Amino acid sequence: MRTIKKFPDTIAIILVIMVIFIGLTWIVPAGEYQREVIDGREMIIPDSFSSVDPNPQGIGAFLTAPIKGFISAAFVIGFVFLVGGAFSVLNETGAINSGLFSIIKFARKNPQYKNYIVPGVTALFSLAGATFGMSEEILVFILITIPLSTALGYDALVGAAIPIIGTGVGFAGAFTNPFTVGIAQSIAQVPIFGGMEYRLFVWVVMTGIACIVLARYARKIEKNPKKSLMYGISEEFSSELSGDEMPQLTLRRKIILFALLAAILFLVYGVNELDWYINEIAALFLGLSIVAAVIYQMSLQRSIDAFVNGAKEMMKAALVIGLAKGLLVIAQDGKIIDSMLNGVALMAADYPRYISAELMFLFQCALNFFIPSGSGQAALTMPIMAPLSDVLGISREIAVLAFQMGDGLTNIIVPTSGVTMGALAIANVPYDRWFKWAFPLVLILMLAGMLLILPPLYLFTW
Protein backbone atom coordinates (compact mmCIF):
# COMPACT_ATOMS: atom_id res chain seq x y z
CA MET A 1 0.00 0.00 0.00
CA ARG A 2 1.39 3.38 -1.02
CA THR A 3 2.05 5.80 1.83
CA ILE A 4 0.66 9.28 1.32
CA LYS A 5 3.09 11.98 2.40
CA LYS A 6 1.51 14.56 4.63
CA PHE A 7 2.19 18.22 3.88
CA PRO A 8 4.04 19.97 6.72
CA ASP A 9 1.94 21.55 9.44
CA THR A 10 1.30 25.30 9.34
CA ILE A 11 3.66 25.88 12.25
CA ALA A 12 6.40 23.93 10.45
CA ILE A 13 5.87 26.09 7.35
CA ILE A 14 6.25 29.28 9.36
CA LEU A 15 9.44 28.02 11.00
CA VAL A 16 10.93 27.23 7.56
CA ILE A 17 10.01 30.71 6.32
CA MET A 18 11.63 32.12 9.44
CA VAL A 19 14.89 30.45 8.45
CA ILE A 20 14.55 31.91 4.93
CA PHE A 21 14.02 35.38 6.37
CA ILE A 22 17.18 34.98 8.44
CA GLY A 23 19.05 34.02 5.26
CA LEU A 24 17.77 37.15 3.50
CA THR A 25 19.22 39.36 6.22
CA TRP A 26 22.65 38.05 5.17
CA ILE A 27 22.03 38.69 1.46
CA VAL A 28 19.92 41.85 1.11
CA PRO A 29 21.95 45.04 1.82
CA ALA A 30 20.77 46.78 4.97
CA GLY A 31 19.28 50.23 4.69
CA GLU A 32 16.91 52.60 6.42
CA TYR A 33 14.76 55.62 5.73
CA GLN A 34 14.64 58.42 8.24
CA ARG A 35 11.28 58.74 9.94
CA GLU A 36 9.32 61.45 11.66
CA VAL A 37 6.17 61.40 13.76
CA ILE A 38 3.28 63.40 12.31
CA ASP A 39 -0.05 63.48 14.17
CA GLY A 40 1.03 60.53 16.24
CA ARG A 41 1.91 58.39 13.20
CA GLU A 42 5.45 57.41 12.23
CA MET A 43 6.12 58.26 8.58
CA ILE A 44 9.06 57.82 6.23
CA ILE A 45 10.85 60.94 4.97
CA PRO A 46 11.17 60.67 1.15
CA ASP A 47 14.69 60.74 -0.34
CA SER A 48 16.17 59.94 3.06
CA PHE A 49 17.25 56.37 2.36
CA SER A 50 20.79 55.49 3.28
CA SER A 51 22.79 52.34 3.76
CA VAL A 52 23.42 51.26 7.31
CA ASP A 53 25.58 48.68 8.97
CA PRO A 54 24.18 45.21 8.26
CA ASN A 55 22.47 43.42 11.09
CA PRO A 56 22.27 39.79 9.93
CA GLN A 57 20.12 37.60 12.10
CA GLY A 58 21.16 34.21 13.44
CA ILE A 59 20.19 31.41 15.77
CA GLY A 60 19.50 33.89 18.56
CA ALA A 61 16.96 35.72 16.39
CA PHE A 62 15.34 32.42 15.44
CA LEU A 63 14.88 31.52 19.09
CA THR A 64 13.73 34.95 20.28
CA ALA A 65 11.50 35.90 17.31
CA PRO A 66 8.57 33.76 18.53
CA ILE A 67 8.35 35.45 21.93
CA LYS A 68 8.79 38.87 20.29
CA GLY A 69 6.01 37.92 17.89
CA PHE A 70 3.76 36.96 20.78
CA ILE A 71 4.46 40.28 22.48
CA SER A 72 3.70 42.15 19.24
CA ALA A 73 0.50 40.17 18.66
CA ALA A 74 -0.60 40.09 22.31
CA PHE A 75 -3.86 41.94 21.65
CA VAL A 76 -4.87 39.66 18.79
CA ILE A 77 -3.92 36.48 20.68
CA GLY A 78 -5.86 37.59 23.76
CA PHE A 79 -8.74 38.46 21.47
CA VAL A 80 -8.69 34.96 19.96
CA PHE A 81 -8.78 33.25 23.37
CA LEU A 82 -11.57 35.44 24.75
CA VAL A 83 -13.77 35.31 21.66
CA GLY A 84 -13.20 31.56 21.27
CA GLY A 85 -14.36 31.08 24.84
CA ALA A 86 -17.33 33.41 24.38
CA PHE A 87 -18.52 31.59 21.27
CA SER A 88 -18.15 28.27 23.05
CA VAL A 89 -20.67 29.52 25.63
CA LEU A 90 -23.00 30.54 22.79
CA ASN A 91 -22.59 27.11 21.19
CA GLU A 92 -23.39 25.47 24.52
CA THR A 93 -26.84 27.08 24.43
CA GLY A 94 -27.52 25.49 21.02
CA ALA A 95 -28.75 28.83 19.68
CA ILE A 96 -26.31 29.09 16.78
CA ASN A 97 -26.82 25.50 15.64
CA SER A 98 -30.59 25.82 15.82
CA GLY A 99 -30.45 29.06 13.84
CA LEU A 100 -28.19 27.52 11.22
CA PHE A 101 -30.44 24.47 11.00
CA SER A 102 -33.37 26.79 10.32
CA ILE A 103 -31.46 28.27 7.39
CA ILE A 104 -30.67 24.77 6.14
CA LYS A 105 -34.30 23.70 6.40
CA PHE A 106 -35.31 26.80 4.45
CA ALA A 107 -32.72 25.99 1.77
CA ARG A 108 -33.98 22.41 1.54
CA LYS A 109 -37.60 23.52 1.20
CA ASN A 110 -36.60 26.24 -1.29
CA PRO A 111 -33.65 24.77 -3.23
CA GLN A 112 -33.81 27.64 -5.71
CA TYR A 113 -32.30 29.90 -3.01
CA LYS A 114 -29.60 27.55 -1.69
CA ASN A 115 -27.01 28.56 -4.29
CA TYR A 116 -27.29 32.20 -3.20
CA ILE A 117 -26.36 31.63 0.45
CA VAL A 118 -22.58 31.27 0.00
CA PRO A 119 -22.10 34.21 -2.44
CA GLY A 120 -24.54 36.32 -0.43
CA VAL A 121 -22.69 35.85 2.86
CA THR A 122 -19.34 36.31 1.08
CA ALA A 123 -20.55 39.64 -0.31
CA LEU A 124 -21.55 40.74 3.20
CA PHE A 125 -18.04 40.02 4.49
CA SER A 126 -16.62 41.89 1.51
CA LEU A 127 -18.80 44.88 2.31
CA ALA A 128 -17.59 44.78 5.91
CA GLY A 129 -13.96 44.79 4.73
CA ALA A 130 -14.59 47.60 2.26
CA THR A 131 -16.39 49.88 4.72
CA PHE A 132 -15.22 49.51 8.31
CA GLY A 133 -12.19 47.28 7.72
CA MET A 134 -13.24 43.94 9.21
CA SER A 135 -10.08 41.85 9.60
CA GLU A 136 -9.27 40.19 12.93
CA GLU A 137 -13.02 39.96 13.52
CA ILE A 138 -13.31 37.10 11.02
CA LEU A 139 -11.79 34.87 13.69
CA VAL A 140 -15.15 35.33 15.41
CA PHE A 141 -17.31 34.49 12.43
CA ILE A 142 -15.26 31.51 11.23
CA LEU A 143 -16.92 29.64 14.10
CA ILE A 144 -20.26 30.23 12.34
CA THR A 145 -19.40 29.89 8.66
CA ILE A 146 -17.67 26.50 9.03
CA PRO A 147 -20.67 24.60 10.44
CA LEU A 148 -22.97 26.47 8.07
CA SER A 149 -20.90 25.38 5.08
CA THR A 150 -20.56 21.73 6.08
CA ALA A 151 -24.25 21.46 6.93
CA LEU A 152 -25.19 22.80 3.50
CA GLY A 153 -23.24 19.94 1.95
CA TYR A 154 -20.01 21.82 1.27
CA ASP A 155 -16.65 21.50 3.02
CA ALA A 156 -14.64 23.38 5.64
CA LEU A 157 -12.64 25.09 2.90
CA VAL A 158 -15.80 26.85 1.69
CA GLY A 159 -16.59 27.84 5.27
CA ALA A 160 -13.10 29.31 5.70
CA ALA A 161 -13.15 30.99 2.29
CA ILE A 162 -16.38 32.91 2.95
CA PRO A 163 -14.82 35.31 5.50
CA ILE A 164 -11.17 35.14 4.30
CA ILE A 165 -11.92 35.72 0.61
CA GLY A 166 -14.78 38.08 1.42
CA THR A 167 -12.76 40.46 3.57
CA GLY A 168 -9.75 40.11 1.25
CA VAL A 169 -11.59 41.40 -1.82
CA GLY A 170 -13.34 43.91 0.43
CA PHE A 171 -9.98 45.40 1.42
CA ALA A 172 -8.86 45.34 -2.22
CA GLY A 173 -11.90 47.34 -3.34
CA ALA A 174 -12.30 49.34 -0.13
CA PHE A 175 -13.98 52.73 -0.40
CA THR A 176 -14.41 53.81 3.27
CA ASN A 177 -11.96 51.50 5.06
CA PRO A 178 -10.32 53.80 7.63
CA PHE A 179 -7.36 51.45 8.23
CA THR A 180 -6.19 51.33 4.62
CA VAL A 181 -7.79 53.90 2.31
CA GLY A 182 -8.23 56.46 5.08
CA ILE A 183 -4.61 56.26 6.29
CA ALA A 184 -3.14 56.01 2.78
CA GLN A 185 -5.09 59.00 1.46
CA SER A 186 -4.24 61.14 4.49
CA ILE A 187 -0.52 60.38 4.02
CA ALA A 188 -0.80 60.98 0.27
CA GLN A 189 -2.53 64.30 1.03
CA VAL A 190 -5.55 63.65 -1.17
CA PRO A 191 -9.21 64.04 -0.10
CA ILE A 192 -10.15 61.36 2.44
CA PHE A 193 -12.36 58.72 0.80
CA GLY A 194 -12.11 60.59 -2.49
CA GLY A 195 -12.59 58.67 -5.72
CA MET A 196 -15.27 56.59 -4.01
CA GLU A 197 -17.24 56.05 -7.22
CA TYR A 198 -14.42 54.24 -9.01
CA ARG A 199 -13.43 52.34 -5.87
CA LEU A 200 -17.02 51.16 -5.59
CA PHE A 201 -16.74 49.84 -9.15
CA VAL A 202 -13.49 48.06 -8.22
CA TRP A 203 -15.22 46.54 -5.20
CA VAL A 204 -18.11 45.24 -7.31
CA VAL A 205 -15.73 43.62 -9.82
CA MET A 206 -13.51 42.02 -7.18
CA THR A 207 -16.43 40.79 -5.09
CA GLY A 208 -18.25 39.45 -8.15
CA ILE A 209 -15.22 37.40 -9.24
CA ALA A 210 -14.74 35.97 -5.75
CA CYS A 211 -18.41 35.05 -5.32
CA ILE A 212 -18.58 33.33 -8.72
CA VAL A 213 -15.45 31.25 -8.12
CA LEU A 214 -16.49 30.25 -4.60
CA ALA A 215 -20.06 29.39 -5.66
CA ARG A 216 -18.81 27.22 -8.54
CA TYR A 217 -16.51 25.28 -6.22
CA ALA A 218 -19.33 24.80 -3.71
CA ARG A 219 -21.69 23.44 -6.36
CA LYS A 220 -18.97 21.14 -7.73
CA ILE A 221 -18.27 19.44 -4.41
CA GLU A 222 -21.97 19.27 -3.59
CA LYS A 223 -22.46 17.16 -6.73
CA ASN A 224 -19.34 15.08 -6.08
CA PRO A 225 -17.83 15.29 -2.57
CA LYS A 226 -14.70 13.48 -3.80
CA LYS A 227 -13.77 16.62 -5.74
CA SER A 228 -13.39 18.52 -2.48
CA LEU A 229 -9.81 19.48 -1.67
CA MET A 230 -10.69 18.51 1.90
CA TYR A 231 -11.77 15.00 0.89
CA GLY A 232 -10.26 12.42 3.21
CA ILE A 233 -9.48 14.98 5.92
CA SER A 234 -11.43 14.82 9.15
CA GLU A 235 -13.47 17.95 9.71
CA GLU A 236 -14.41 18.43 13.33
CA PHE A 237 -17.13 20.92 12.49
CA SER A 238 -18.93 18.61 10.07
CA SER A 239 -20.66 16.65 12.79
CA GLU A 240 -22.09 19.65 14.59
CA LEU A 241 -25.14 19.94 12.37
CA SER A 242 -25.51 16.32 11.32
CA GLY A 243 -27.97 13.73 12.53
CA ASP A 244 -31.73 13.60 12.79
CA GLU A 245 -32.07 15.28 16.18
CA MET A 246 -31.29 18.95 15.81
CA PRO A 247 -31.71 21.65 18.49
CA GLN A 248 -35.08 23.34 18.22
CA LEU A 249 -35.28 27.09 17.79
CA THR A 250 -36.95 27.81 21.14
CA LEU A 251 -37.90 31.24 22.43
CA ARG A 252 -34.78 31.50 24.58
CA ARG A 253 -32.55 30.57 21.63
CA LYS A 254 -34.32 33.13 19.46
CA ILE A 255 -33.61 35.81 22.06
CA ILE A 256 -29.95 34.77 22.15
CA LEU A 257 -29.74 34.99 18.34
CA PHE A 258 -31.30 38.46 18.43
CA ALA A 259 -28.70 39.41 21.06
CA LEU A 260 -25.97 38.10 18.72
CA LEU A 261 -27.39 40.15 15.83
CA ALA A 262 -27.57 43.23 18.05
CA ALA A 263 -23.95 42.67 19.09
CA ILE A 264 -22.83 42.47 15.45
CA LEU A 265 -24.69 45.69 14.58
CA PHE A 266 -23.23 47.35 17.65
CA LEU A 267 -19.79 46.16 16.53
CA VAL A 268 -20.25 47.87 13.15
CA TYR A 269 -21.37 51.07 14.86
CA GLY A 270 -18.54 50.93 17.38
CA VAL A 271 -15.83 50.43 14.77
CA ASN A 272 -17.17 53.21 12.54
CA GLU A 273 -18.28 55.80 15.07
CA LEU A 274 -16.49 55.05 18.33
CA ASP A 275 -13.06 53.96 17.04
CA TRP A 276 -13.40 50.50 18.55
CA TYR A 277 -10.66 47.97 18.11
CA ILE A 278 -9.47 44.74 19.75
CA ASN A 279 -10.19 45.65 23.39
CA GLU A 280 -13.74 46.84 22.82
CA ILE A 281 -14.68 44.02 20.44
CA ALA A 282 -13.41 41.36 22.84
CA ALA A 283 -15.35 43.00 25.68
CA LEU A 284 -18.50 43.07 23.52
CA PHE A 285 -18.45 39.33 22.84
CA LEU A 286 -17.47 38.54 26.42
CA GLY A 287 -20.52 40.48 27.54
CA LEU A 288 -22.63 38.68 24.93
CA SER A 289 -21.58 35.30 26.34
CA ILE A 290 -22.64 36.38 29.83
CA VAL A 291 -26.02 37.57 28.54
CA ALA A 292 -26.51 34.30 26.63
CA ALA A 293 -25.69 32.21 29.71
CA VAL A 294 -28.18 34.19 31.80
CA ILE A 295 -30.94 33.94 29.19
CA TYR A 296 -30.38 30.21 28.80
CA GLN A 297 -30.22 29.82 32.61
CA MET A 298 -26.89 28.03 32.33
CA SER A 299 -25.15 27.25 35.59
CA LEU A 300 -21.99 29.17 36.47
CA GLN A 301 -19.79 26.06 36.40
CA ARG A 302 -21.19 24.92 33.04
CA SER A 303 -20.57 28.39 31.60
CA ILE A 304 -16.97 28.46 32.87
CA ASP A 305 -16.30 24.94 31.54
CA ALA A 306 -17.67 25.90 28.11
CA PHE A 307 -15.58 29.07 28.07
CA VAL A 308 -12.36 27.26 29.02
CA ASN A 309 -12.95 24.54 26.40
CA GLY A 310 -13.53 27.17 23.73
CA ALA A 311 -10.32 28.97 24.68
CA LYS A 312 -8.41 25.66 24.52
CA GLU A 313 -9.57 25.11 20.95
CA MET A 314 -7.93 28.42 19.99
CA MET A 315 -4.47 27.34 21.17
CA LYS A 316 -3.08 26.43 17.75
CA ALA A 317 -4.53 29.57 16.16
CA ALA A 318 -2.82 31.67 18.84
CA LEU A 319 0.51 29.92 18.23
CA VAL A 320 0.22 30.51 14.48
CA ILE A 321 -0.57 34.21 14.93
CA GLY A 322 2.36 34.76 17.30
CA LEU A 323 4.84 32.93 15.08
CA ALA A 324 3.65 34.81 11.98
CA LYS A 325 4.34 38.09 13.78
CA GLY A 326 7.79 36.74 14.64
CA LEU A 327 8.62 36.59 10.93
CA LEU A 328 8.15 40.33 10.64
CA VAL A 329 10.33 40.94 13.68
CA ILE A 330 13.25 39.20 11.93
CA ALA A 331 12.82 41.26 8.74
CA GLN A 332 12.63 44.51 10.70
CA ASP A 333 15.58 43.72 12.97
CA GLY A 334 17.59 42.66 9.91
CA LYS A 335 16.94 46.08 8.31
CA ILE A 336 15.96 44.68 4.91
CA ILE A 337 12.41 46.01 4.43
CA ASP A 338 13.45 49.61 3.70
CA SER A 339 16.11 48.36 1.25
CA MET A 340 13.52 46.50 -0.80
CA LEU A 341 11.21 49.50 -0.71
CA ASN A 342 13.95 51.79 -2.01
CA GLY A 343 14.86 49.33 -4.76
CA VAL A 344 11.38 49.26 -6.24
CA ALA A 345 11.13 53.05 -6.03
CA LEU A 346 14.29 53.41 -8.12
CA MET A 347 13.20 50.72 -10.59
CA ALA A 348 9.74 52.17 -11.20
CA ALA A 349 11.17 55.56 -12.16
CA ASP A 350 12.79 54.12 -15.33
CA TYR A 351 9.59 52.95 -17.07
CA PRO A 352 6.54 54.50 -18.80
CA ARG A 353 3.83 55.49 -16.36
CA TYR A 354 1.47 52.60 -17.13
CA ILE A 355 4.25 50.10 -16.44
CA SER A 356 5.29 52.06 -13.35
CA ALA A 357 1.71 51.91 -12.07
CA GLU A 358 1.64 48.15 -12.54
CA LEU A 359 5.03 47.82 -10.82
CA MET A 360 3.70 49.79 -7.86
CA PHE A 361 0.80 47.35 -7.61
CA LEU A 362 3.00 44.26 -7.92
CA PHE A 363 5.43 45.66 -5.38
CA GLN A 364 2.63 46.18 -2.87
CA CYS A 365 1.58 42.57 -3.46
CA ALA A 366 5.12 41.35 -2.78
CA LEU A 367 5.70 43.64 0.20
CA ASN A 368 2.54 42.29 1.78
CA PHE A 369 4.42 39.05 2.37
CA PHE A 370 6.60 40.96 4.83
CA ILE A 371 4.04 43.48 6.10
CA PRO A 372 0.52 41.98 6.03
CA SER A 373 -0.82 44.83 8.15
CA GLY A 374 -2.73 47.24 5.92
CA SER A 375 -2.25 50.29 8.13
CA GLY A 376 1.42 49.41 8.70
CA GLN A 377 2.05 49.02 5.00
CA ALA A 378 0.29 52.33 4.28
CA ALA A 379 2.43 54.18 6.81
CA LEU A 380 5.57 52.57 5.40
CA THR A 381 5.04 52.89 1.65
CA MET A 382 2.77 55.84 0.95
CA PRO A 383 5.31 58.51 2.00
CA ILE A 384 7.50 57.10 -0.82
CA MET A 385 4.87 56.08 -3.38
CA ALA A 386 2.96 59.35 -3.20
CA PRO A 387 5.88 61.65 -4.20
CA LEU A 388 7.11 58.94 -6.61
CA SER A 389 3.75 59.09 -8.40
CA ASP A 390 4.24 62.85 -8.85
CA VAL A 391 7.58 62.26 -10.56
CA LEU A 392 6.07 59.61 -12.82
CA GLY A 393 3.09 61.77 -13.79
CA ILE A 394 0.65 59.43 -12.03
CA SER A 395 -2.21 60.53 -9.82
CA ARG A 396 -1.61 59.94 -6.14
CA GLU A 397 -5.01 58.25 -6.01
CA ILE A 398 -3.62 55.54 -8.30
CA ALA A 399 -0.77 54.99 -5.84
CA VAL A 400 -3.40 54.53 -3.12
CA LEU A 401 -5.38 52.15 -5.33
CA ALA A 402 -2.27 50.09 -6.08
CA PHE A 403 -1.56 49.87 -2.35
CA GLN A 404 -5.05 48.83 -1.27
CA MET A 405 -5.41 46.15 -3.96
CA GLY A 406 -1.96 44.73 -3.28
CA ASP A 407 -2.64 44.65 0.44
CA GLY A 408 -6.06 43.02 0.20
CA LEU A 409 -5.48 40.37 -2.44
CA THR A 410 -2.23 38.79 -1.29
CA ASN A 411 -3.35 38.69 2.34
CA ILE A 412 -5.60 35.86 1.18
CA ILE A 413 -2.63 33.50 0.73
CA VAL A 414 0.51 34.89 2.39
CA PRO A 415 1.56 32.65 5.31
CA THR A 416 2.75 35.71 7.23
CA SER A 417 -0.84 36.92 7.70
CA GLY A 418 -1.73 36.00 11.25
CA VAL A 419 -5.45 36.46 10.55
CA THR A 420 -5.50 34.15 7.51
CA MET A 421 -3.31 31.49 9.11
CA GLY A 422 -5.25 31.74 12.36
CA ALA A 423 -8.57 31.31 10.55
CA LEU A 424 -7.24 28.27 8.69
CA ALA A 425 -6.00 26.80 11.97
CA ILE A 426 -9.43 27.26 13.56
CA ALA A 427 -11.08 25.66 10.53
CA ASN A 428 -8.54 22.79 10.41
CA VAL A 429 -7.83 23.54 6.75
CA PRO A 430 -4.22 22.61 5.87
CA TYR A 431 -2.32 25.49 4.31
CA ASP A 432 -1.29 23.45 1.26
CA ARG A 433 -4.92 22.63 0.46
CA TRP A 434 -5.89 26.28 0.93
CA PHE A 435 -3.03 27.55 -1.24
CA LYS A 436 -3.86 25.06 -4.01
CA TRP A 437 -7.43 26.36 -4.14
CA ALA A 438 -6.89 30.06 -3.42
CA PHE A 439 -3.77 30.76 -5.51
CA PRO A 440 -5.52 30.55 -8.94
CA LEU A 441 -8.26 32.84 -7.62
CA VAL A 442 -5.68 35.34 -6.36
CA LEU A 443 -3.98 35.31 -9.78
CA ILE A 444 -7.32 36.06 -11.47
CA LEU A 445 -7.98 38.86 -8.99
CA MET A 446 -4.48 40.27 -9.49
CA LEU A 447 -4.99 40.29 -13.27
CA ALA A 448 -8.27 42.12 -12.74
CA GLY A 449 -6.43 44.55 -10.46
CA MET A 450 -3.80 45.27 -13.10
CA LEU A 451 -6.56 46.03 -15.61
CA LEU A 452 -8.48 48.19 -13.13
CA ILE A 453 -5.44 50.41 -12.59
CA LEU A 454 -5.38 51.45 -16.25
CA PRO A 455 -8.69 53.39 -16.70
CA PRO A 456 -7.75 56.14 -14.22
CA LEU A 457 -4.50 56.63 -16.15
CA TYR A 458 -6.13 57.34 -19.49
CA LEU A 459 -9.93 57.56 -19.40
CA PHE A 460 -10.47 60.20 -16.73
CA THR A 461 -8.63 62.52 -14.38
CA TRP A 462 -8.69 61.29 -10.83
CORGIDA-V472992 format. One record per residue. RES is the residue in one letter. OMEGA is omega in radians with two decimals (999 if undefined). Layout:
<<RES & OMEGA> <RES & OMEGA>>
//
This chain:
<<M & -3.08> <R & 3.13> <T & 3.13> <I & 3.13> <K & 3.14> <K & 3.11> <F & -3.11> <P & 3.11> <D & -3.13> <T & -3.14> <I & 3.10> <A & 3.11> <I & -3.12> <I & 3.12> <L & 3.08> <V & 3.12> <I & 3.11> <M & 3.09> <V & 3.12> <I & 3.11> <F & 3.11> <I & 3.10> <G & 3.14> <L & 3.13> <T & 3.07> <W & -3.05> <I & -3.09> <V & 3.12> <P & -3.13> <A & 3.11> <G & -3.12> <E & 2.92> <Y & 2.98> <Q & -3.09> <R & 3.05> <E & -3.13> <V & 3.13> <I & -3.12> <D & 3.10> <G & -3.10> <R & 3.12> <E & -3.09> <M & 3.10> <I & 3.04> <I & -3.12> <P & 3.11> <D & -3.13> <S & -3.09> <F & 3.07> <S & 3.10> <S & 3.11> <V & 3.11> <D & -3.14> <P & 3.11> <N & -3.10> <P & -3.11> <Q & -3.10> <G & -3.08> <I & 3.11> <G & 3.11> <A & 3.13> <F & -3.08> <L & -3.10> <T & -3.12> <A & 3.14> <P & -3.12> <I & 3.07> <K & 3.09> <G & 3.11> <F & 3.10> <I & -3.13> <S & -3.07> <A & -3.03> <A & -3.13> <F & -3.10> <V & -3.14> <I & 3.06> <G & 3.09> <F & -3.12> <V & -3.14> <F & -3.09> <L & -3.12> <V & 3.07> <G & 3.09> <G & -3.14> <A & -3.14> <F & 3.07> <S & 3.06> <V & 3.09> <L & 3.13> <N & -3.14> <E & 3.11> <T & -3.11> <G & -3.06> <A & -3.10> <I & 3.14> <N & 3.13> <S & 3.08> <G & 3.10> <L & 3.13> <F & 3.08> <S & 3.08> <I & -3.13> <I & 3.12> <K & 3.10> <F & 3.14> <A & 3.14> <R & 3.12> <K & -3.13> <N & -3.05> <P & -3.14> <Q & -3.13> <Y & -3.03> <K & -3.08> <N & -3.12> <Y & -3.06> <I & -3.10> <V & 3.12> <P & 3.14> <G & 3.13> <V & 3.09> <T & 3.13> <A & 3.11> <L & 3.08> <F & 3.11> <S & 3.11> <L & 3.11> <A & 3.09> <G & -3.08> <A & -3.03> <T & -3.08> <F & 2.98> <G & 3.08> <M & 3.13> <S & 3.12> <E & -3.09> <E & -3.13> <I & 3.08> <L & 3.01> <V & -2.97> <F & 3.10> <I & 3.12> <L & 3.09> <I & -3.04> <T & 3.13> <I & 3.12> <P & 3.08> <L & -3.11> <S & -3.09> <T & 3.14> <A & 3.10> <L & 3.12> <G & 3.11> <Y & 3.14> <D & -3.12> <A & 3.12> <L & 3.08> <V & 3.13> <G & 3.10> <A & -3.08> <A & -3.09> <I & 3.12> <P & -3.09> <I & 3.13> <I & -3.12> <G & -3.12> <T & 3.11> <G & 3.13> <V & 3.06> <G & 3.07> <F & -3.12> <A & -3.13> <G & -3.04> <A & 3.09> <F & 3.03> <T & -3.13> <N & -3.06> <P & -3.05> <F & 3.13> <T & -3.11> <V & -3.11> <G & -3.14> <I & -3.09> <A & -3.12> <Q & 3.11> <S & 3.10> <I & 3.14> <A & 3.10> <Q & 3.00> <V & -3.10> <P & -3.14> <I & -3.11> <F & 3.02> <G & -3.11> <G & -3.05> <M & -3.09> <E & -3.13> <Y & 3.10> <R & 3.07> <L & 3.08> <F & 3.10> <V & -3.14> <W & 3.14> <V & -3.13> <V & -3.11> <M & -3.12> <T & 3.13> <G & 3.12> <I & -3.11> <A & -3.11> <C & -3.14> <I & -3.12> <V & -3.11> <L & 3.13> <A & 3.12> <R & 3.11> <Y & -3.14> <A & 3.14> <R & -3.12> <K & -3.11> <I & 3.05> <E & 3.12> <K & -3.13> <N & -3.09> <P & -3.13> <K & 3.11> <K & 3.09> <S & 3.07> <L & 3.10> <M & -3.09> <Y & -3.13> <G & 3.12> <I & 3.12> <S & 3.12> <E & -3.03> <E & -3.11> <F & -2.97> <S & -3.09> <S & -3.02> <E & -3.10> <L & -3.14> <S & 3.12> <G & -3.08> <D & -3.10> <E & -3.14> <M & 3.12> <P & -3.13> <Q & -3.13> <L & -3.12> <T & -3.14> <L & -3.13> <R & 3.12> <R & 3.07> <K & 3.13> <I & 3.11> <I & 3.12> <L & 3.07> <F & 3.08> <A & 3.09> <L & 3.11> <L & 3.12> <A & 3.12> <A & 3.14> <I & 3.11> <L & 3.10> <F & 3.08> <L & 3.13> <V & 3.13> <Y & -3.11> <G & -3.14> <V & -3.07> <N & -2.97> <E & -3.03> <L & 3.12> <D & 3.09> <W & 3.00> <Y & -2.97> <I & -3.06> <N & -3.06> <E & -3.12> <I & 3.10> <A & 3.13> <A & -3.14> <L & -3.09> <F & 3.02> <L & 3.08> <G & 3.11> <L & 3.14> <S & 3.11> <I & 3.11> <V & -3.13> <A & 3.14> <A & 3.13> <V & -3.13> <I & -3.10> <Y & -3.12> <Q & 3.12> <M & -3.14> <S & -3.11> <L & -3.12> <Q & 3.12> <R & 3.13> <S & -3.13> <I & 3.13> <D & 3.13> <A & -3.13> <F & -3.13> <V & 3.12> <N & 3.11> <G & 3.10> <A & 3.12> <K & -3.11> <E & 3.14> <M & -3.03> <M & -3.11> <K & 3.11> <A & 3.12> <A & 3.10> <L & -3.13> <V & -3.12> <I & 3.14> <G & -3.14> <L & 3.10> <A & 3.07> <K & 3.12> <G & 3.08> <L & -3.11> <L & 3.10> <V & -3.14> <I & -3.13> <A & 3.14> <Q & 3.14> <D & 3.11> <G & 3.06> <K & -3.13> <I & -3.08> <I & 3.14> <D & 3.12> <S & 3.13> <M & 3.10> <L & 3.13> <N & 3.14> <G & -3.13> <V & 3.10> <A & 3.12> <L & -3.11> <M & -3.08> <A & -3.09> <A & -3.06> <D & -3.05> <Y & 3.02> <P & -2.96> <R & 3.13> <Y & 3.08> <I & 3.12> <S & 3.12> <A & 3.11> <E & 3.11> <L & 3.09> <M & 3.12> <F & -3.11> <L & 3.11> <F & 3.11> <Q & 3.08> <C & -3.11> <A & -3.12> <L & -3.12> <N & 3.06> <F & -3.11> <F & -3.08> <I & -3.11> <P & 3.10> <S & -3.12> <G & -3.13> <S & 3.11> <G & 3.13> <Q & 3.10> <A & -3.13> <A & -3.10> <L & -2.96> <T & -3.03> <M & 3.06> <P & 3.09> <I & -3.06> <M & -3.13> <A & 3.08> <P & 3.09> <L & 3.12> <S & 3.08> <D & -3.14> <V & -3.08> <L & -3.12> <G & -3.12> <I & 3.10> <S & 3.10> <R & 3.10> <E & 3.11> <I & 3.06> <A & 3.09> <V & 3.14> <L & 3.11> <A & 3.11> <F & -3.02> <Q & 3.11> <M & 3.11> <G & 3.14> <D & -3.04> <G & -3.00> <L & -3.06> <T & 3.05> <N & -3.14> <I & -3.01> <I & -3.06> <V & -3.12> <P & 3.09> <T & 3.10> <S & -3.14> <G & -3.13> <V & -3.14> <T & -3.11> <M & 3.09> <G & 3.11> <A & 3.11> <L & 3.13> <A & 3.10> <I & -3.10> <A & -3.07> <N & 3.08> <V & 3.13> <P & -3.08> <Y & -3.12> <D & 3.09> <R & 3.13> <W & -3.11> <F & 3.14> <K & -3.13> <W & -2.99> <A & -3.05> <F & 3.09> <P & 3.10> <L & 3.13> <V & 3.10> <L & 3.10> <I & -3.14> <L & 3.09> <M & 3.07> <L & 3.08> <A & 3.11> <G & 3.12> <M & 3.11> <L & -3.10> <L & 3.08> <I & -3.01> <L & -3.10> <P & 3.11> <P & 3.12> <L & -2.96> <Y & -3.00> <L & 3.13> <F & 3.11> <T & -3.09> <W & 999>>
//
